[in-house]
Amino acid sequence: MKDNPPAKNLALLAYGSSLFLYVHLMVFIAVFGISVILNYNKGNKFASFHIRQMFGIGMIAVFVSVFANNIPEDQILLPLTIISLMVLLSILGLLSAVRNQQDLIPFIGTYFQKWFTFIK
């Protein structure tokens, strides 16, 4: 196994915050925010890559959670399915970080890297 890249723990912390999406949104934001703040002045490329991936997943999950109240009751499984998919994608990202790789999240990872360049 390769040596661990610098700030691997920050990448793992960012993905670990997805588990808190089921607990409470504020806990997710707090845990994710800690990883962003700790990497802010360091600018580690490995951690920044994974933080951008998790930021995108988190934004989709928050967007779905906010608008879940407007979805008719007969289609309530849709937001739950999307949130569960986001948690699954974050687990894929977590596995990538554990393996010391920078694998894009399927389908949407490329967009997250383009859109969230402010996370350095």
Contact map, one row per residue, 1 for C-alpha under 8 A:
111000000000000000000000000000000000000000000000000000000000000000000000000000000000000000000000000000000000000000000000
111100000000000000000000000000000000000000000000000000000000000000000000000000000000000000000000000100000000000000000000
111110000000000000000000000000000000000000000000000000000000000000000000000000000000000000000000000000000000000000000000
011111010000000000000000000000000000000000000000000000000000000000000000000000000000000000000000000100000000000000000000
001111110000000000000000000000000000000000000100000000000000000000000000000000000000000000000000000100000000000000000000
000111110000000000000000000000000000000000010110000000000000000000000000000000000000000000000000000000000000000000000000
000011111110000000000000000000000000001000010110000000000000000000000000000000000000000000000000000000000000000000000000
000111111111000000000000000000000000000000000110000000000000000000000000000000000000000000000000110100000000000000000000
000000111111100000000000000000000000000000000000000000000000000000000000000000000000000000000000000000000000000000000000
000000111111110000000000000000000011011000000010000000000000000000000000000000000000000000000000000000000000000000000000
000000111111111000000000000000000010000000000111011000000000000000000000000000000000000000000100100000000000000000000000
000000011111111100000000000000000000000000000000000000000000000000000000000000000000000000000100110000000000000000000000
000000001111111110000000000000110010000000000000000000000000000000000000000000000000000000000000000000000000000000000000
000000000111111111000000000000110011000000000000011001000000000000000000000000000000000000000000000000000000000000000000
000000000011111111100000000000000000000000000000011001000000000000000000000000000000000001101100000000000000000000000000
000000000001111111110000000000000000000000000000000000000000000000000000000000000000000000000100000000000000000000000000
000000000000111111111000001110110000000000000000000000000000000000000000000000000000000000000000000000000000000000000000
000000000000011111111000000100000000000000000000000001000100000000000000000000000000001001000000000000000000000000000000
000000000000001111111110000100000000000000000000000000000000000000000000000000000000001000000000000000000000000000000000
000000000000000111111111101100000000000000000000000000000000000000000000000000000000000000000000000000000000000000000000
000000000000000011111111101100000000000000000000000000000000100000000000000000000000000000000000000000000000000000000000
000000000000000000111111100000000000000000000000000000000000000000000000000000000000000000000000000000000000000000000000
000000000000000000111111101000000000000000000000000000000000000000000000000000000000000000000000000000000000000000000000
000000000000000000011111111100000000000000000000000000000000000000000000000000000000000000000000000000000000000000000000
000000000000000000011111111110000000000000000000000000000000010000000000000000000000000000000000000000000000000000000000
000000000000000000000001111111000000000000000000000000000000000000000000000000000000000000000000000000000000000000000000
000000000000000010011011111111100000000000000000000000000000000000000000000000000000000000000000000000000000000000000000
000000000000000011111001111111110000000000000000000000000000000000000000000000000000000000000000000000000000000000000000
000000000000000010000000111111111000000000000000000000000000000000000000000000000000000000000000000000000000000000000000
000000000000000000000000011111111100000000000000000000000000000000000000000000000000000000000000000000000000000000000000
000000000000110010000000001111111110000000000000000000000000000000000000000000000000000000000000000000000000000000000000
000000000000110010000000000111111111000000000000000000000000000000000000000000000000000000000000000000000000000000000000
000000000000000000000000000011111111100000000000000000000000000000000000000000000000000000000000000000000000000000000000
000000000000000000000000000001111111110000000000000000000000000000000000000000000000000000000000000000000000000000000000
000000000110110000000000000000111111111000000000001000000000000000000000000000000000000000000000000000000000000000000000
000000000100010000000000000000011111111100000000001000000000000000000000000000000000000000000000000000000000000000000010
000000000000000000000000000000001111111110000000000000000000000000000000000000000000000000000000000000000000000000000000
000000000100000000000000000000000111111111000000000000000000000000000000000000000000000000000000000000000000000000000000
000000100100000000000000000000000011111111110011000000000000000000000000000000000000000000000000000000000000000000000001
000000000000000000000000000000000001111111100000000000000000000000000000000000000000000000000000000000000000000000000011
000000000000000000000000000000000000111111100000000000000000000000000000000000000000000000000000000000000000000000000000
000000000000000000000000000000000000011111110000000000000000000000000000000000000000000000000000000000000000000000000000
000000000000000000000000000000000000001111111011000000000000000000000000000000000000000000000000000000000000000000000001
000001100000000000000000000000000000001001111111000000000000000000000000000000000000000000000000000000000000000000000001
000000000000000000000000000000000000000000111111100000000000000000000000000000000000000000000000000000000000000000000001
000011110010000000000000000000000000000000011111110000000000000000000000000000000000000000000000000001000000000000000000
000001110110000000000000000000000000001000111111111000000000000000000000000000000000000000000000000000000000000000000000
000000000010000000000000000000000000001000111111111100000000000000000000000000000000000000000000000000000000000000000011
000000000000000000000000000000000000000000001111111110000000000000000000000000000000000000000000000001000000000010000000
000000000010011000000000000000000000000000000111111111000000000000000000000000000000000000001000100001000000000000000000
000000000010011000000000000000000011000000000011111111100000000000000000000000000000000000000000000000000000000000000010
000000000000000000000000000000000000000000000001111111110000000000000000000000000000000000000000000000000000000110011010
000000000000000000000000000000000000000000000000111111111000000000000000000000000000000000001000000000011000100110000000
000000000000011001000000000000000000000000000000011111111100000000000000000000000000000001001000000000000000000000000000
000000000000000000000000000000000000000000000000001111111110000000000000000000000000000000000000000000000000000100000000
000000000000000000000000000000000000000000000000000111111111000000000000000000000000000000000000000000000000000100010000
000000000000000000000000000000000000000000000000000011111111100000000000000000000000010011000000000000000000000000000000
000000000000000001000000000000000000000000000000000001111111110000000000000000000000010000000000000000000000000000000000
000000000000000000000000000000000000000000000000000000111111111000000000000000000000000000000000000000000000000000000000
000000000000000000000000000000000000000000000000000000011111111100000000000000000000010000000000000000000000000000000000
000000000000000000001000000000000000000000000000000000001111111110000000000000000110010000000000000000000000000000000000
000000000000000000000000100000000000000000000000000000000111111111000000000000000000000000000000000000000000000000000000
000000000000000000000000000000000000000000000000000000000011111111100000000000000000000000000000000000000000000000000000
000000000000000000000000000000000000000000000000000000000001111111110000000000100110000000000000000000000000000000000000
000000000000000000000000000000000000000000000000000000000000111111111000000000100010000000000000000000000000000000000000
000000000000000000000000000000000000000000000000000000000000011111111000000000000000000000000000000000000000000000000000
000000000000000000000000000000000000000000000000000000000000001111111110000000000000000000000000000000000000000000000000
000000000000000000000000000000000000000000000000000000000000000111111110000100100000000000000000000000000000000000000000
000000000000000000000000000000000000000000000000000000000000000011111111000000000000000000000000000000000000000000000000
000000000000000000000000000000000000000000000000000000000000000000111111000000000000000000000000000000000000000000000000
000000000000000000000000000000000000000000000000000000000000000000111111101100000000000000000000000000000000000000000000
000000000000000000000000000000000000000000000000000000000000000000001111111100000000000000000000000000000000000000000000
000000000000000000000000000000000000000000000000000000000000000000000011111100000000000000000000000000000000000000000000
000000000000000000000000000000000000000000000000000000000000000000000001111100000000000000000000000000000000000000000000
000000000000000000000000000000000000000000000000000000000000000000000011111111000000000000000000000000000000000000000000
000000000000000000000000000000000000000000000000000000000000000000010011111111110000000000000000000000000000000000000000
000000000000000000000000000000000000000000000000000000000000000000000000001111111000000000000000000000000000000000000000
000000000000000000000000000000000000000000000000000000000000000000000000001111111100000000000000000000000000000000000000
000000000000000000000000000000000000000000000000000000000000000110010000000111111110000000000000000000000000000000000000
000000000000000000000000000000000000000000000000000000000000000000000000000111111111000000000000000000000000000000000000
000000000000000000000000000000000000000000000000000000000000000000000000000011111111100000000000000000000000000000000000
000000000000000000000000000000000000000000000000000000000000100100000000000001111111110000000000000000000000000000000000
000000000000000000000000000000000000000000000000000000000000100110000000000000111111111000000000000000000000000000000000
000000000000000000000000000000000000000000000000000000000000000000000000000000011111111100000000000000000000000000000000
000000000000000000000000000000000000000000000000000000000000000000000000000000001111111110000000000000000000000000000000
000000000000000000000000000000000000000000000000000000001101100000000000000000000111111111000000000000000000000000000000
000000000000000001100000000000000000000000000000000000000000000000000000000000000011111111100000000000000000000000000000
000000000000000000000000000000000000000000000000000000000000000000000000000000000001111111110000000000000000000000000000
000000000000000000000000000000000000000000000000000000001000000000000000000000000000111111111000000000001100000000000000
000000000000001001000000000000000000000000000000000001001000000000000000000000000000011111111100000000000000000000000000
000000000000001000000000000000000000000000000000000000000000000000000000000000000000001111111110000000000000000000000000
000000000000000000000000000000000000000000000000000000000000000000000000000000000000000111111111000000001000000000000000
000000000000001000000000000000000000000000000000010011000000000000000000000000000000000011111111100000111000000000000000
000000000011001100000000000000000000000000000000000000000000000000000000000000000000000001111111110000000000000000000000
000000000000000000000000000000000000000000000000000000000000000000000000000000000000000000111111111000000000000000000000
000000000000000000000000000000000000000000000000000000000000000000000000000000000000000000011111111111100000000000000000
000000010011000000000000000000000000000000000000010000000000000000000000000000000000000000001111111111000000000000000000
000000010001000000000000000000000000000000000000000000000000000000000000000000000000000000000111111110000000000000000000
000000000000000000000000000000000000000000000000000000000000000000000000000000000000000000000011111110000000000000000000
010110010000000000000000000000000000000000000000000000000000000000000000000000000000000000000001111111000000000000000000
000000000000000000000000000000000000000000000000000000000000000000000000000000000000000000000001111111100000000000000000
000000000000000000000000000000000000000000000100110000000000000000000000000000000000000000000001100111110000000000000000
000000000000000000000000000000000000000000000000000000000000000000000000000000000000000000001001000011111000000000000000
000000000000000000000000000000000000000000000000000010000000000000000000000000000000000000001000000001111101110000000000
000000000000000000000000000000000000000000000000000010000000000000000000000000000000000010011000000000111111110000000000
000000000000000000000000000000000000000000000000000000000000000000000000000000000000000010000000000000011111100000000000
000000000000000000000000000000000000000000000000000000000000000000000000000000000000000000000000000000001111110000000000
000000000000000000000000000000000000000000000000000000000000000000000000000000000000000000000000000000011111111100000000
000000000000000000000000000000000000000000000000000010000000000000000000000000000000000000000000000000011111111110000000
000000000000000000000000000000000000000000000000000000000000000000000000000000000000000000000000000000011011111111000000
000000000000000000000000000000000000000000000000000000000000000000000000000000000000000000000000000000000001111111100000
000000000000000000000000000000000000000000000000000110110000000000000000000000000000000000000000000000000001111111110000
000000000000000000000000000000000000000000000000100110000000000000000000000000000000000000000000000000000000111111111000
000000000000000000000000000000000000000000000000000000000000000000000000000000000000000000000000000000000000011111111000
000000000000000000000000000000000000000000000000000000000000000000000000000000000000000000000000000000000000001111111000
000000000000000000000000000000000000000000000000000100010000000000000000000000000000000000000000000000000000000111111110
000000000000000000000000000000000000000000000000000100000000000000000000000000000000000000000000000000000000000011111111
000000000000000000000000000000000000000000000000000000000000000000000000000000000000000000000000000000000000000000011111
000000000000000000000000000000000001000100000001001100000000000000000000000000000000000000000000000000000000000000011111
000000000000000000000000000000000000001100111001000000000000000000000000000000000000000000000000000000000000000000001111
